[in-house]
Amino acid sequence: MSELAGERIAQQLMLWALLCLAGAVLGLWRTGQVFWRAFWFMNGVWALVNAAIAYAGWLGAEPEPDGLRRLIWINAGLDVLYVAAGLVLWTRPGPMHKGFGLAIAIQGLFLFFFDLLHALQI
């Protein structure tokens, strides 16, 4: 792992955020169905949050490897909770809940594997 692991992780998270934001904008522009509007809207919200986190990480001081690893493992645990929350929303009636739930579950799954990969590499 390079000495600038935190910066590289922040850049990769920013790339994911920008791809999700572009997808959300296109998805919202092209659909009128409640389920898909909720799905793309929630992906856009997650993209903005991920971009803010990535930007802060990019600008901040390079963290110590042990501290970064510990933070990433905590995030991986939170990602599991995001997936669970998404699945709970998916079980609720109504297309908006289902759209939000699917988006949260997908984002949580991606972030879990993203964090797991980086935690194991540091």
DAVENJO-V733401 format. One record per helix or strand of 2 or more residues. SS is the DSSP state (hx for helix, st for strand). FROM is the first residue (numbers start at 1). TO is the last residue. Records with the same first field share a line. If there is no record, write none. Layout:
BEGIN
SS->FROM-TO ; FROM-TO
END
This chain:
BEGIN
hx->5-30 ; 34-59 ; 65-91 ; 95-121
END
